[in-house]
Amino acid sequence: MIKQEEIREGIAEQIYFNHPQTRDYEVAGRVGIPYSWDELNEVGKDRYREEAGNMMIFLHSQDVAIKADRELPETIFLPGSGYIQGHQLDCLLDKLNIVSVEPLIE
């Protein structure tokens, strides 16, 4: 599962668990509705996945992105500073706020 799908699935689960109907049945002792996300059938899950997808579209429109692991060389050369590497390189990139991101929706 790609990161975007993991996020959508996690949002769908949270919508389900925080839905008033789910809470009512939990309090009533699970009469007639499964409480666990894993017990919910695919048709039921798809309803919450659709809501999660709509939420992701909104977040994407607000320029929300996923911070990705950055793949950098072990050593880089900076004119005037020479070669830097390891912790020094990580600190420099963090200080300059250089990050790698992926779109929330591909």
trRosetta pair geometry for C-beta under 8 A, 3 or more apart (Angstrom, degrees):
i j d omega theta_ij theta_ji phi_ij phi_ji
1 5 4.6 -123 -172 91 92 125
1 6 5.3 117 124 -61 118 83
1 9 7.3 -22 -174 -4 149 143
2 5 5.1 91 57 10 71 104
2 6 7.2 -133 102 -7 35 90
2 106 7.9 -37 126 11 152 141
3 6 5.5 -54 -148 34 34 114
3 7 6.4 34 154 -20 67 103
3 66 5.8 119 132 -176 138 165
3 102 6.9 94 67 76 140 148
4 7 5.8 -53 -151 35 32 111
4 8 6.4 31 152 -18 65 105
4 56 7.7 92 -167 -161 92 147
4 66 7.4 -120 -75 -27 72 147
4 102 7.9 -118 -54 125 99 122
4 104 6.6 123 -119 175 99 43
4 105 6.5 116 -149 -106 137 37
4 106 6.0 -141 -18 -1 161 99
5 8 5.7 -51 -144 38 34 111
5 9 6.2 34 156 -19 66 107
6 9 5.8 -56 -146 38 28 110
6 10 6.3 29 154 -19 63 108
7 10 5.7 -57 -148 37 30 112
7 11 6.3 29 154 -18 65 105
7 56 7.1 113 114 -103 113 123
7 66 7.4 -127 -46 -88 148 124
7 104 7.3 -94 93 -156 159 85
8 11 5.8 -55 -148 36 30 110
8 12 6.3 33 152 -22 64 106
8 49 6.4 53 153 -151 106 82
8 52 4.9 121 -166 128 69 124
8 53 6.1 29 -143 -77 122 66
8 56 5.8 -39 -95 -42 90 148
9 12 5.6 -52 -148 34 32 114
9 13 6.5 34 153 -20 64 103
9 49 7.2 -12 -100 -108 55 98
9 52 7.5 126 -71 122 14 169
10 13 5.8 -51 -150 33 32 112
10 14 6.5 29 153 -16 64 105
11 14 5.7 -57 -151 38 33 110
11 15 6.4 36 151 -21 67 103
11 52 3.8 135 97 -138 109 108
11 55 5.8 -155 173 74 145 138
11 56 6.9 -178 29 -53 164 95
12 15 5.7 -52 -149 34 31 112
12 16 6.4 33 152 -19 64 105
12 45 6.7 63 151 -171 137 76
12 48 4.1 109 -166 126 88 98
12 49 4.5 -8 -100 -82 147 53
12 51 7.0 126 -115 64 72 89
12 52 4.0 -76 -62 -26 75 143
13 16 5.6 -55 -151 36 32 113
13 17 6.2 24 156 -14 68 108
13 37 4.9 -17 -125 -98 99 153
13 48 7.4 99 -62 137 25 143
14 17 5.8 -55 -140 41 31 106
14 18 6.0 12 164 -2 66 115
15 18 6.3 -72 -143 50 23 97
15 19 6.3 46 153 -52 63 97
15 48 5.0 170 82 -154 117 99
15 51 5.2 164 -176 98 168 133
15 52 6.1 -139 -4 -64 136 86
15 55 7.8 -168 -65 -18 129 146
16 19 5.7 -39 -151 -1 29 118
16 22 5.9 104 166 -63 64 157
16 37 6.0 116 83 -100 151 92
16 40 7.0 -83 -152 -42 151 165
16 45 7.9 -32 -69 -117 145 59
16 48 4.7 -21 -58 -106 96 160
17 22 6.1 -124 -132 118 24 152
17 37 7.4 -49 -54 -58 97 104
18 22 7.5 46 48 59 13 127
18 23 7.5 11 -156 -45 30 114
19 22 4.5 84 67 5 93 107
19 23 7.1 -168 88 -7 48 86
19 48 7.8 -101 -42 -100 135 113
20 23 5.6 -59 -148 39 35 112
20 24 6.2 38 155 -24 69 105
21 24 5.7 -50 -146 33 32 113
21 25 6.6 25 158 -12 64 105
21 33 7.1 159 147 -89 100 179
22 25 6.1 -59 -151 40 29 105
22 26 6.3 33 151 -24 64 106
22 33 7.1 -128 -111 127 57 137
22 35 6.8 115 -167 -132 89 66
23 26 5.6 -53 -148 32 32 114
23 27 6.5 30 156 -16 65 105
24 27 6.0 -59 -153 37 30 108
24 28 6.2 18 153 -10 66 114
25 28 5.5 -60 -139 46 35 107
25 30 5.8 58 155 -116 94 35
25 31 6.2 -139 -145 49 85 63
25 32 6.7 -116 -127 65 123 81
25 33 4.4 -61 -128 54 171 117
25 35 6.6 -161 107 -81 107 88
26 30 6.7 25 -110 -67 40 71
26 35 5.3 96 -93 -120 88 127
28 31 5.0 -68 125 17 115 110
30 33 6.9 -127 -159 70 60 62
30 34 7.3 17 -158 -132 108 28
30 35 5.2 -79 -104 -27 107 113
34 39 3.4 -154 -168 113 140 117
34 40 5.2 -160 76 -70 126 59
34 44 8.0 135 45 86 111 167
35 39 7.0 41 51 48 46 136
36 39 4.2 88 67 2 96 106
36 40 7.3 -151 97 -18 55 80
37 40 5.7 -47 -158 16 38 118
37 45 7.4 80 -171 -104 83 104
40 44 4.4 -116 -179 93 102 131
40 45 5.3 128 112 -58 115 84
41 44 5.1 95 58 11 71 104
41 45 7.1 -136 102 -5 36 90
42 45 5.4 -53 -141 39 35 112
42 46 6.1 44 156 -29 67 102
43 46 5.8 -49 -150 28 28 115
43 47 7.3 37 150 -25 58 96
44 47 5.9 -47 -163 20 36 114
44 48 7.3 20 150 -4 64 103
45 48 6.0 -65 -159 43 40 104
45 49 5.9 43 146 -24 74 109
46 49 5.2 -52 -139 38 35 116
46 50 6.3 43 157 -26 66 99
47 50 6.0 -53 -158 27 27 112
47 51 7.0 23 147 -13 60 104
48 51 5.5 -49 -151 36 40 112
48 52 6.3 43 148 -20 67 104
49 52 5.4 -52 -146 38 34 114
49 53 6.3 42 151 -25 65 102
50 53 5.5 -48 -149 32 31 115
50 54 6.7 34 151 -19 62 101
51 54 5.7 -52 -153 33 34 113
51 55 6.6 34 149 -19 65 104
52 55 5.5 -53 -151 36 35 113
52 56 6.3 36 150 -20 67 104
53 56 5.6 -53 -147 35 33 112
53 57 6.5 38 152 -23 65 101
54 57 5.7 -48 -150 30 33 114
54 58 6.8 34 151 -16 62 102
55 58 5.7 -53 -155 35 34 112
55 59 6.4 33 149 -17 67 106
56 59 5.5 -52 -143 39 35 111
56 60 6.1 40 154 -23 66 105
56 104 5.9 -165 -168 146 91 114
56 105 5.9 124 143 -67 109 106
57 60 5.7 -53 -146 36 28 114
57 61 6.5 31 152 -21 62 105
57 105 6.7 39 -95 -53 55 156
58 61 5.7 -56 -152 33 32 112
58 62 6.7 20 152 -11 64 108
59 62 5.7 -64 -154 42 34 107
59 64 4.0 -42 168 36 93 143
59 104 5.7 -111 107 151 107 171
60 63 7.7 49 -179 -73 35 17
60 64 6.3 -81 -79 53 32 87
60 103 6.9 46 -136 179 107 93
60 104 4.5 -144 -86 67 87 117
60 105 4.5 -25 -87 7 155 113
64 104 5.2 38 98 -47 88 145
65 101 4.0 41 137 177 137 129
65 102 6.5 159 -176 71 93 38
65 103 6.1 -64 -124 -113 90 32
65 104 5.9 -125 -111 -38 36 83
66 101 6.4 141 72 -162 46 73
66 102 4.6 -23 64 61 105 94
66 103 7.5 13 18 89 92 15
66 104 6.1 132 -29 -91 89 59
67 99 5.7 -51 -137 176 98 132
67 100 7.4 95 -168 76 59 57
67 101 5.9 -47 -104 -102 42 76
68 99 7.9 132 45 163 66 85
68 100 4.5 -70 70 112 101 99
68 101 5.9 155 3 -121 94 17
68 102 4.8 92 -57 -23 121 99
69 100 7.2 -17 93 67 23 126
70 93 7.4 -151 85 163 165 154
70 98 7.9 74 -111 125 161 88
70 99 6.8 -131 -56 -155 124 46
70 100 4.1 147 -94 0 83 122
71 100 7.6 23 15 -31 65 171
72 76 7.4 -52 174 -44 111 119
72 89 7.1 -173 119 151 143 132
72 93 7.5 -121 -57 -68 165 157
73 76 6.0 122 69 -67 111 78
74 85 5.6 24 150 -146 72 114
74 86 7.5 19 -173 -56 81 61
75 83 5.2 3 -177 -170 114 111
75 84 7.1 163 -151 80 67 33
75 85 4.2 -34 -97 -82 76 114
75 89 7.5 -142 -118 -62 35 144
76 83 7.2 161 83 -146 30 63
76 84 6.2 -18 61 58 79 81
76 85 7.5 153 15 -80 59 63
76 89 6.4 118 21 -124 103 122
77 82 6.9 -67 -143 177 75 30
77 83 5.4 -37 -95 -89 70 67
78 81 4.0 3 87 51 113 117
78 82 6.9 -1 57 50 75 27
78 83 7.9 150 18 -98 71 19
78 84 6.3 10 4 2 115 113
81 84 6.5 -12 131 -38 120 114
84 88 4.8 -118 -168 112 104 117
84 89 5.0 149 125 -74 98 79
84 92 6.5 59 125 -9 156 149
85 88 6.6 50 62 53 35 103
85 89 5.3 -15 -144 -25 19 125
86 89 6.0 119 52 18 28 100
86 90 7.1 -55 143 -2 39 101
87 90 5.6 -54 -147 38 35 113
87 91 6.2 36 155 -21 67 106
88 91 5.9 -54 -148 36 28 112
88 92 6.5 30 153 -21 62 106
89 92 5.7 -55 -149 34 31 112
89 93 6.4 26 156 -14 65 107
90 93 6.0 -59 -148 39 29 107
90 94 6.2 27 155 -17 65 109
91 94 5.7 -57 -145 39 29 111
91 95 6.1 31 155 -22 65 108
92 95 5.7 -56 -146 36 28 111
92 96 6.3 15 159 -7 64 110
93 96 6.0 -61 -143 46 29 103
93 98 4.5 -85 -159 60 81 110
93 99 8.0 122 159 -69 102 48
94 97 7.3 25 -180 -80 34 38
94 98 7.8 -81 -59 42 20 72
102 106 7.7 -30 170 -71 102 104
103 106 5.8 134 75 -81 112 59
